[in-house]
Amino acid sequence: MRTAQHWIDGNWRDSREHGDSVDPATGNVIGTYAMAGEEEAYTAIAAARRAFAQSQWRTDRQLRAQVLNRMADRFEGATDDLVEILSLENGKTRSQARLEVNFAPETLRFNAALALTDTGRASQVSAGEFSFMVRQPAGVSGIIAPWNSPVALGIRSLAPALAAGTTTVMNLPWQTAQTNAVVARLVGGTDGLEPGVANVITGGHVSGDVLVRSPDVPVISFTGSTATGRAISRAASENLKRVGLELGGKTPLILFADADLESALPVVVDALIVFSGQFCMTGSRLLVHTDLAERVREDLGKRLEAVRVGPAADPDSEMGPIISKKDVARIDRMVEEAIASGVKVIVRGGPVTDGPLAAGAFYRPTLLEAGDSKLDIVQNEVFGPVLTMQTFATEEEAVALANDSQYGLSASIFSHNVDLTMRVALALESGSVWINDWAKLHDQFEEGGFKASGLGRMRGFAVIDDFIEFKHVRLTPGVTQSEHKHHLAGGSS
Ligand code: NAD
C-alpha cells in the first residue's frame, strides 16, 4: 500500500505522522497518508517564498498562461483516474465525481486567459504629470480547501493564485489524501512550473493555522465552514492579511404557485442528494406556496424514498455515502432534535443500519416540515441530505423566509412568471440565484456569499483581485511647462 505524500519544493515529502485513508462506503482502509503538521507547512512556505523572490513566475505572464494551460491538459487527461480515486475515497457517485473533476481544466483555462489580461488605468492627471496603476502579485498565497470537493475547490483558488503570479501553498484535507496526491502529481509535474511555485500538502487545522498566522503568507484563500472562516478571519487579523472566504450555506429552493412540478421536483431532489447533501449549495430549505403544498409533500416524498443509496462502485447508485460514520451520527442527532422540537416528519430517511450497506456511512434522504423558521434544523447547515419544508402564501412571505438566515450563498426560484422571478432574484440576499435551476456555475461568472456565507468572490473577473496588490505610480517625467505648451500649440520636438 502506497503512502500519499506532500509535494513541496518540487519533491515528494513524507511526514513523521501518518494516517489511514478509508472508503466511506465500506469502512475499508484503502491507503495511508503523510499528515502535515507545523514543520511541513513552514517548509512549504519557505519554498514558496524563495520561488516568489527568485523565479520568473511573478513577472512572466506568458509563462503563467502556458503552464496553466498545460496543467489543464494534464487534469483533463487524468479525468478517469481522478474520478476513480475521488469516488472511492470521498464516496461521490461516478457521475457526481465527474461533475466535480470536470471543473478543474475549465477553471485552469479560464485563469490562463486571465493571466494575460491586464486591465489598468493610466491618466495624464495634470500637465506633463502621469499616473498609472500597476497590479502586482501579493506574494505567497495560502490556500485551504475542504474535503467535500477537494479537486474543484482546490483548483478554484489555485488557478487564480497562480494566474496572478503569486506562489502557493495548498493545504488539502486529510480525508481526501489519496485524491490530493493525484492533484499534487498533476500540478507539480507540469512542464515549466519551477520548484516551490506550487506546493501541495495534506493536513488539517494545524498546518492550516500555520498558513493563516505566518507573516510570510499575505493572502489566504479559504473554503470551508462559517465557524472555521470566522476563526481564520480572527487569526489573520493579527497580521492584517487578506482573506477570501467561501463558507457555508442554507440554500432556499422557492416553489411559487405556477411552478411546473414535473420539471422542478427532479431539480429539488438533485439539490438535496448531489454529494449526499455535503455541498455548500445543497438545497436544504424548501419553501412552497400553500397551493402546491399537498402535492409536494406527496410527490417529493415518493421521489426521496425512491432515491437509490449505494456505493459509487455500483453504477445504479444515485447517492453515495456520507464522509464518515461520525458524520452520519451527527446528522441524525440534528434530525432527532428537530423531531423532538416538533417538526413534522414527511420522510424519515436516516442511517442505513442493516443489509450490505450497514458497514458504510450511508444516510437516506430526509424531509421534515417546519412551522417555525427559528428552529436549529432550519437555521443551521446540516451538511447531509436533510431537507426542511415551509409554506408561504405571498411573494413577500417567500422572500422574508428565504432571507431569514445568517447565510446568503445561493438560492433557487421556480416559476415561469418572469416579472416575479426577477423581482425575487433581486430581493434575495444571496451570491447566486438560479431561476428554474440549481447550482449552475460558470468560470466567467463570480460565485460567493452574502452575509455569513463569505467574503470576496471566486471565479469570474473578480477572482484574481484577491491575489493582487494595486500600486499607484505617479510619474513626473521632467517635461517642462514650456515644452508642454509647445506641444499643445502643435509644435514638434
Ligand atoms: P472546515 O471549516 O471544518 O474545514 C475546512 C478546512 O480548513 C479543513 O480541511 C482544515 O484543513 C482547515 N482548517 C480547519 N480549522 C482551521 C483553522 N483553525 N485554521 C486554519 N485552517 C483550518 O470545513 P469542512 O467540514 O471540511 O467543509 C465543509 C464546510 O465547507 C461546509 O460548511 C460547507 O458549506 C463549506 N463549503 C463552502 C463552499 C463554498 O464555496 N462556499 C464550498 C464547499 C464547502
Boltz pocket constraint, residues with backbone or C-beta under 6 A from the ligand:
constraints:
  - pocket:
      binder: B
      contacts: [[A, 144], [A, 145], [A, 146], [A, 147], [A, 148], [A, 149], [A, 153], [A, 171], [A, 172], [A, 173], [A, 174], [A, 203], [A, 204], [A, 205], [A, 206], [A, 207], [A, 208], [A, 209], [A, 210], [A, 212], [A, 223], [A, 224], [A, 225], [A, 226], [A, 227], [A, 228], [A, 229], [A, 231], [A, 232], [A, 246], [A, 247], [A, 248], [A, 249], [A, 279], [A, 280], [A, 281], [A, 381], [A, 383], [A, 409], [A, 449], [A, 453], [A, 454]]
      max_distance: 6.0
